[in-house]
Amino acid sequence: MRIGELAEKAQVSIKAVRYYEQLGFVQSSRRPNGYRDYSDHDLRVINEIRELAGVGINPARAAPFVECLDAGHQHSDECPSSLAAYRDSIAELDRTIASLVSRRTLMAERLQLGASRTFRTEEPTVIDHFNALPDNLPVPEDDGAADHLPGLSLPIITLPATDGSEVNLAGLGDVRTIIYLYPLTGLPGTDLPAGWEEIPGARGCTTEACDFRDHHTLLREAGVANVFGMSSQDRDYQREVVDRLHLPFPMLSDPSFELADALGLPTFAAPGHDRLYTRLTLVVKNNAIEHVFYPIFPPNTHAQQVLEWF
């Protein structure tokens, strides 16, 4: 077959075929008219190289597998040299993973240290297990529960804030305001509701607050006048979170779910809690909802998502 036909069947570019030929994996013959002629074996070799690349083995390191096929084996990884190549690649991945984990740990430590210096009031930031998200958290799906919100006016509701003020949601004015709603924040030494991590979108309130804290200045520079966190927890509970995390913005408390009932916001139940706010963020301007973020995942980078939208 001609090079164009081979490339099409293998779903690669002609340039890739030539690259494999330079590596010695593909060997064409010449037709009487001078055109290169490739065999079905060449197609099999290229397909094998593509499969290996899919698991992270660079084409330049595919020689043991191609040689195994050239030797007449049905599978390219039946030879000792192929198995050794697998082991070498796994060992290299292990080294890379270990290096990345070490770098992430160091970066997280520097983040906490920097946040402690920047936002310190009287006590340093406490690092607890709420500041990190577990692996394999379930991803919330968009169930359409927030589709009706853009364009709605905020109701005349006054909620207590952690700074001692009373905030009238209908009186925020023509400035842009971010209100991020969350279910609840955990306290160090206090267990979260049973099965909390299995509820899509539940875990991550502390990390979300920290992300808004760390990007608060950038959000203000982007034109945000106010940032409010909001949950159904009482004001005293929220004050502890504001103090512990050194948040530069107040939290709003809505224990009666006035805003949820007025706007039809999504809520859910959890063990020990008949009703909690579902994680959702409103961008408000001219006392109306300009934009909605829903669902939110992962919560620990949500402030960056809002910043990118601005």
N, C-alpha and C positions, 0 to 999 in steps of 0.2 A: 504494500500500500504506500501511497505517497505521503509526504510529511504532513500535508494539510489534513488528509483523511485520518492519519494517526492521531494528530492533535485533537481533532473533533471527536473521535471515538473515546479518547482518554480524557476528554474535557479539560485539556490544558492548552496553553498557548504554543505556537510554533517555536517561540523563543525558549520555552521550557524544554521542549523536545531537544533542541540544539544544546541546551545546557546539560541535559542528561547524557547526550552523546559526547560532549566534552569530558564528562566525568567517566566515560567508558562503560556506562550502563546499557546504552543503546548503540547497536552497531548495524548500520545500514549497508546494503549492497548497492551496486549501481546497475541500473537498467541500460540496455543498449543505447537509449537516447540520452544517457547521462544523468537522468533523474535518480535521486535516492529512493531506495525501495526498503520498506520496513516490514517485519514479519509480525505474526500474531504473538510471538514470544516477546517482541519489543513492547507490544501493547500491554501484555501481562506485567512486564517489568515496570512500566510507567504506572500502572494501576497500583502495584505494590508500593512503589515509592510514595504515591499520593496517600495511601493508607497509613504508611509509616509516619509521614509528615503530620497526619491528623492526630497521632498520639504523641507527637513532639520529637520525633527523630528526624533531624535535618537530612535532606537528600544527600548532602556531602558525606554523611555517615551511614548510608544505606548499603555500602559495598558488601558487608557480610551476608545480607539478605539476598541481594542480587546474585552473588556467587553461589548461594545455596540453590536458587532457582536454576542457575546455569548448570549446576551439577546434576540436575534432573530430579530434584526433590519436588514433591507436590506442594509443599508449603515452604515459604522462605525462612521460617524460624525453626526448622527441624534440625539445623546444624549447630554444633557446639559454638561456632563463632557467632552465630546469630543470638544465641542465648547470652553469650558474653556481652554482646552489644546492648542487649536489653538491660543487663545488670549494670553496665557502665552508665547508661542513660538514667536509670533509676537512681544510682548513686549521685550523679550530677544534679538531678532534681532534688534529692534530699539535701544536698549542700546549698542549693539555691533557696529551698524552703527555710532551712535553718537560718540562712543569712537574712531573709526577708522577715522572719519572725523576730530575730534579734533587732533588726532595724525598726520594726514596728513597735516593739517594746520600748526601745530607747526614745522613739518619737513620742509615744504616749506619755512617757515619764517627763519629757521636756514640755509637752503640752500642759500637763498638770502643774508642773513647776512654774511655767510661764503664766498660766491662768491664776495660780495662787499669788504670784507677785503683782499681776495686773489688777486683779479684782479683790485683793485682800482688804478686809475691813479690820477685824480684831483677831480672827483665828485663821490659820491656813486652810486651804481647801482640803476636805476630807476625801480621800480616794476610797470608794467602796464598790461593791459588786454591781451597783446600779449604774456605774459609769461606763460599763462595757456591755455589749450585746452578745448573747450566746450565738453560736453557729446554728444554722439551719432553722432560724425562726420562720414560721409560716408567713407567706406574703399575702396581704389582704387583696381581695379582688374588688374591682369597681362594680358595685351593685346598683349604681344609678341613684343612690339615696341623696346625692348632692346636686343632681342635674338641674333642679328647679331653683337653685339659690342665686346664680348670677343675675344681677339687676334688682333684686329685692332690697327694699329699704330696711334699715335696722329699726327695730321697735323701740318705743319709749320705755326703756328698762334701765334702772339704776342699780349697779352692782358694786359691792365693796371691794376695794383694792388693798393690796398689802402695804402700800405706803400711807394708809390711813384715809385716803380720799374716797369719794363716791363717784363712780364714772357712769354718766348717762350715755348709753350706746347711741342714742339718736342725736346726740349733741357733739359728735366728734369733729364736725365741720368739714371743710373742703380739702383738708390735708389727707394724706394717705396713712392708713393705720393697718397694722397687722394684728390679727387676733388668732392665735393658734390654740385650738381646743385639744385637750388631752384627757385620758381617762382618770389617772391618778398617779402621783409620784410616791415611790416607796421610801421608807425611812431605814437607815442603817440599823441592823439588828432586828428588824421587823419583817416577817414573812409576807411575801406578796400573796394574793388570792390563789387558792389551789388551781392548778392548770393554767396559770396566767400566761406562760410562755407558749401554750398551745392555742391561745386565742389570737387569730390573725390581727396584727396591728396594735395589740395591747401593750407589749413590752417596749420600753425605750423612752419613757417620758423624761427621765433625768438626762439622758444623752441628747434628746431634742432640745431641752432647756439650755444645756451647755453649748450646743451649736448656735442657738440664737444669741447666747451671751457672747460667744467668741466672734460672731459676725455682726454684732449690734452696731458698732461704729461704721462698718461698711454699708449696712442697711440705711443708716441715717444719712450717709453721704449719697446714697442712691435715691433719696427723696422720701424716706419713711419718717414720718413725724412721731408715731407712737408704735410701740410693740407691747402687746399684752399676752401673757399666757392665761389660760382660763380652764377651770375644771369645776367639778361639783364639790370639791373639798372646801372646808371652811377656811376663813381668812387666817386664823392662827396656824393652822396646818401649813398653809401655803407660805406664811412668813418664815417658817423654819426652813423651807426649801430655798427661798430667796436669800436668806442669810447664809445657809450652808454652801450654796453654789455661787454666792456673790453675784447674783443676777442684777444687771444694771437697768432693769425694767420691772414694773409691778405685775403681780398676778391678780386676776379677777376671780371672784368666788360666786358660783351660781348653784347653791345646794338645792334649790327648788326647780332647776331646769327651766327657768323662765324663757331663756333664749331658745332652747331646744323646742319648747312648745310653741313659741311664737313663729319660728321659722321652719319648723318641721325638720330639725337636725337629727341625724342618725345617732342612736344610743344603743347600748347593749347591757346585758346583765352578766355578773360574775359571782362566784361564791362569796357570800358576805356583802354583796352590793346588788340591790335590786335594779339599779340603773346607773350607768356611767356614760360620759360623753365618748363617742367614737372620735378617734384622732382626725382632725380636719383643720384647715387653715383658711381664714377669710382675709382677703385684701379689700379694705373699705375705703371709699372716697366719696365725698359729697353725701355722706350718710347712707350710701348704698353699697351693695356688694359688687365690687368690680371684678374679682376673680376668686376662684375656689381651688384649693389643692386638696384632692381626695381621689383615691386613698393615698396615704403617705407611707412610703417605704423606700429605703430605711430611714427611721426617724433621726438617726445621729448625723445625717447630712442634709436634713430638710431645709435648714436655714440657708444653706448654699444653693439649694434648688430655688428658693424664693428669691435670693439675690440674683441668680442667673435670669429669672423671669423679669426682674426690674431692669 
